[in-house]
Amino acid sequence: MMSGAVVAVLLLAGAAFPSPLPPAPSQAGCFDASETEGTTVFGPMRQKALLWDRFLLGYLVRRIAGQQLERYREEQGIPLRLMLAEESSEALQSRVPDQLRRSGTAGSLESHPCGTAVQAFVKDLGSHGLSQWLLPDWVLEFNRKGKVISRWDIPLNAPVGAVQEDSIWVSWDPQPLCSGQSLDVKAYLVIGTDGSLRAATRPGLISEGRKIECPRSPDIPPSEFLVCESMPDLKTRKTRRLAYQLPCE
């Protein structure tokens, strides 16, 4: 059996990620319709989920987890959650699985306090091609007059950790999807204004934000969950003003 260090070297050197093994008995019901009421699965989600679990539980090495997770995102995509647009008609919603199958993206629909969440394997937030149905959360940067000067799309309910030039850092909790096990890996997604993604594990870089009053601005969508913060840019140390939404209840 290869040690974790050897496996890590292979992964970082460009070796292919392992193909999914036949599911163990405990995994046989992963994403079966009978297992999780209210969840609809489409595309090769089960195989993607099993491969993801095998990677996290058998190959991830803590000291280089950031590089490994980033490599996995580039090659396979990572599971992130978005919202299904409330205004989507039933006819549109019924076509979402077809669209995702054709795009090669695996995913599932699941109940959420705000509506319906879509969990899908994506490589970025700018090219999933389903913007008419899928809604990300957002982070807005505004100036002293309340004018929005930057926007980032982020996964559903992703806590904002820091801002660095054109990128926002949000907390990310990479967990197995099928095994019932859990991991303790402090990870982040570094997201560009263009929807680009990068996985990272760099504790200590997160800014201490300070709550501020949100401006009355037509640029900022009204929301009962709206919160505003000022925080220093990680690189320039310049004060940045951000608006985002807390998770709905």
GILIN-V831655 format. One record per pair of residues at least 6 apart in sequence whose C-alpha atoms are under 8 Angstrom apart, sorted by the first residue. I is the first residue (numbers start at 0). J is the second residue. D is the distance in Angstrom with one decimal. If there is no record, write none. Layout:
I;J;D, I;J;D
This chain:
3;57;7.9, 3;58;6.2, 3;59;7.5, 3;60;6.4, 4;60;7.2, 6;58;6.4, 7;58;6.9, 7;59;7.4, 7;60;6.8, 7;63;7.8, 7;67;7.4, 10;16;7.0, 10;67;7.0, 10;70;7.8, 11;66;7.4, 11;67;6.8, 11;70;7.3, 16;54;7.8, 16;71;8.0, 17;50;7.3, 17;54;7.6, 18;50;6.7, 19;46;6.7, 19;49;6.2, 19;50;4.9, 19;53;7.4, 20;50;7.9, 22;49;7.5, 25;178;7.3, 26;177;6.2, 26;178;6.2, 28;34;6.3, 29;45;6.6, 29;177;5.4, 30;38;7.9, 30;40;6.8, 30;44;8.0, 30;45;6.2, 30;177;7.7, 32;38;6.8, 32;39;6.8, 32;40;7.5, 37;108;8.0, 37;109;6.1, 37;110;6.4, 38;107;6.7, 38;108;5.4, 38;109;4.6, 38;110;7.1, 39;107;5.4, 39;108;5.0, 39;109;6.7, 40;106;6.2, 40;107;4.2, 40;108;6.4, 41;96;5.5, 41;99;7.5, 41;100;6.9, 41;105;6.3, 41;106;5.7, 41;107;5.9, 42;96;7.1, 42;99;6.7, 42;100;4.8, 42;103;7.2, 42;104;6.6, 42;105;4.6, 42;106;6.4, 43;100;7.9, 43;104;7.8, 43;105;5.2, 43;106;7.8, 44;105;4.5, 44;106;5.5, 44;107;7.2, 47;105;7.1, 47;120;8.0, 48;175;7.7, 48;176;5.9, 48;177;6.7, 49;176;7.5, 49;177;6.7, 51;175;6.8, 51;176;7.7, 52;174;7.8, 52;175;4.7, 52;176;6.4, 52;177;6.8, 52;178;7.0, 55;174;7.6, 55;175;6.7, 56;175;7.7, 59;67;6.9, 60;67;7.9, 61;184;7.4, 64;199;7.9, 64;200;6.8, 65;186;7.2, 65;198;6.1, 65;199;4.4, 65;200;4.7, 65;201;7.8, 66;198;7.6, 66;199;7.0, 68;198;6.0, 68;199;7.5, 69;197;6.1, 69;198;4.7, 69;199;6.9, 71;77;7.2, 72;121;7.7, 72;122;5.6, 72;197;7.9, 72;198;7.5, 73;122;6.1, 74;122;8.0, 75;120;7.7, 75;121;7.9, 75;122;7.3, 76;120;5.1, 76;121;4.5, 76;122;4.3, 76;123;7.9, 77;119;7.7, 77;120;4.8, 77;121;5.5, 77;122;6.4, 78;118;6.3, 78;119;5.2, 78;120;4.2, 78;121;6.5, 79;118;5.5, 79;119;5.7, 79;120;6.3, 79;121;7.0, 79;154;6.2, 79;155;7.8, 80;116;6.4, 80;117;5.5, 80;118;4.2, 80;119;6.5, 80;154;5.6, 80;155;5.4, 81;116;5.7, 81;117;5.2, 81;118;6.4, 81;133;6.1, 81;134;5.8, 81;135;5.1, 81;136;7.4, 81;154;5.7, 81;155;5.2, 82;114;7.4, 82;115;6.0, 82;116;4.5, 82;117;5.7, 82;133;5.6, 82;134;4.9, 82;135;6.3, 82;155;6.9, 83;114;7.4, 83;115;5.5, 83;116;5.8, 83;117;6.3, 83;132;5.6, 83;133;4.8, 83;134;6.1, 84;131;7.6, 84;132;5.1, 84;133;5.7, 84;134;5.9, 85;114;7.2, 87;132;6.4, 91;132;7.7, 92;132;7.6, 95;132;7.5, 98;129;7.8, 99;105;6.6, 99;106;7.4, 102;127;7.9, 102;128;8.0, 104;119;6.6, 104;120;6.1, 104;121;7.0, 105;119;5.5, 105;120;5.8, 106;117;6.7, 106;118;5.3, 106;119;4.0, 106;120;6.5, 107;117;5.6, 107;118;5.3, 107;119;6.5, 108;115;6.6, 108;116;5.8, 108;117;4.7, 108;118;6.5, 109;115;5.8, 109;116;5.3, 109;117;6.4, 109;118;7.8, 110;116;6.1, 112;247;6.7, 112;248;6.1, 113;247;6.2, 113;248;7.4, 117;133;7.6, 121;127;7.0, 122;196;7.1, 123;194;6.0, 123;195;5.2, 123;196;5.1, 124;152;7.0, 124;153;7.6, 124;194;4.5, 124;195;6.3, 124;196;7.1, 125;193;6.5, 125;194;4.4, 125;195;6.6, 126;194;8.0, 135;152;5.7, 135;153;5.7, 135;154;5.6, 135;155;6.1, 136;152;5.9, 136;153;5.2, 136;154;5.9, 136;155;5.4, 136;156;7.1, 136;244;7.5, 137;150;7.0, 137;151;5.6, 137;152;4.6, 137;153;5.5, 137;243;6.2, 137;244;7.5, 138;150;5.8, 138;151;5.1, 138;152;6.6, 138;153;7.3, 138;241;6.6, 138;242;5.7, 138;243;4.7, 138;244;7.7, 139;147;6.4, 139;148;7.6, 139;149;5.8, 139;150;4.6, 139;151;6.5, 139;219;7.7, 139;241;5.5, 139;242;5.1, 139;243;6.4, 140;147;5.6, 140;148;5.7, 140;149;5.0, 140;150;6.3, 140;239;7.1, 140;240;5.5, 140;241;4.5, 140;242;6.3, 141;147;4.1, 141;148;5.4, 141;149;7.1, 141;239;8.0, 141;240;5.7, 141;241;6.3, 141;242;7.6, 142;148;6.9, 142;240;6.7, 144;214;7.8, 145;214;5.5, 145;215;7.1, 145;216;5.6, 145;218;7.6, 146;216;6.9, 146;218;6.2, 147;218;5.9, 147;219;7.2, 149;192;7.2, 150;192;6.0, 151;166;7.9, 151;167;7.2, 151;190;7.1, 151;191;6.7, 151;192;4.9, 151;193;7.7, 151;194;7.1, 152;190;7.8, 152;192;7.4, 152;194;6.5, 153;169;7.8, 153;190;7.3, 156;245;7.0, 156;246;5.3, 157;169;5.8, 157;170;6.0, 157;171;6.8, 158;169;5.4, 158;170;5.4, 159;167;7.5, 159;168;6.2, 159;169;4.5, 159;170;6.5, 160;167;7.7, 160;168;5.3, 160;169;5.1, 160;170;6.3, 160;205;5.5, 160;206;6.4, 161;167;6.0, 161;168;4.9, 161;169;7.0, 161;204;7.8, 161;205;5.4, 161;206;5.1, 161;207;8.0, 161;208;8.0, 161;230;7.3, 161;232;7.3, 161;233;7.0, 162;168;5.9, 162;206;7.8, 162;230;7.6, 162;231;7.5, 162;232;5.4, 162;233;6.3, 162;239;7.7, 163;232;5.1, 163;233;5.0, 163;234;5.9, 163;235;7.8, 164;232;6.7, 164;233;7.9, 164;234;7.1, 164;235;7.7, 165;191;5.9, 165;192;6.2, 166;189;6.2, 166;190;5.3, 166;191;4.4, 166;192;6.5, 167;189;5.7, 167;190;5.3, 167;191;6.6, 168;187;6.3, 168;188;5.8, 168;189;4.7, 168;190;6.4, 169;187;5.5, 169;188;5.4, 169;189;6.7, 169;190;7.9, 170;185;7.8, 170;186;6.2, 170;187;4.5, 170;188;6.5, 171;185;7.4, 171;186;5.2, 171;187;4.8, 171;188;6.2, 172;184;7.1, 172;185;7.0, 172;186;6.3, 172;187;7.9, 173;182;7.6, 173;184;7.2, 173;186;7.4, 174;181;6.0, 174;182;6.0, 175;181;6.6, 175;182;7.8, 185;200;6.2, 185;202;7.3, 186;198;7.2, 186;199;5.8, 186;200;4.6, 186;201;7.4, 187;198;5.9, 187;199;5.2, 187;200;6.0, 187;201;7.8, 188;196;6.4, 188;197;5.6, 188;198;4.8, 188;199;6.2, 189;196;5.7, 189;197;5.0, 189;198;6.3, 189;199;7.1, 190;196;4.8, 190;197;6.6, 204;233;7.2, 205;233;7.8, 206;230;6.4, 206;231;6.6, 206;232;7.8, 206;233;6.9, 207;230;6.4, 207;231;7.8, 208;228;5.8, 208;229;5.6, 208;230;4.4, 208;231;7.6, 209;228;5.2, 209;229;5.3, 209;230;6.3, 210;226;7.5, 210;227;5.9, 210;228;4.4, 210;229;6.5, 211;227;5.5, 211;228;5.2, 211;229;6.6, 212;226;8.0, 212;227;6.3, 212;228;7.9, 213;226;6.8, 213;227;5.4, 213;242;7.3, 219;242;7.9, 222;244;7.5, 224;244;5.1, 224;245;5.2, 224;246;7.1, 224;247;6.6, 225;242;6.9, 225;243;5.8, 225;244;4.5, 225;245;6.4, 226;242;5.8, 226;243;5.7, 226;244;5.9, 226;245;6.9, 227;240;7.2, 227;241;5.5, 227;242;4.3, 227;243;6.5, 228;240;5.8, 228;241;5.3, 228;242;6.6, 229;238;6.4, 229;239;5.5, 229;240;4.5, 229;241;6.2, 230;238;5.6, 230;239;5.4, 230;240;6.7, 230;241;7.9, 231;237;5.3, 231;238;4.5, 231;239;5.9, 232;238;6.2, 232;239;6.4
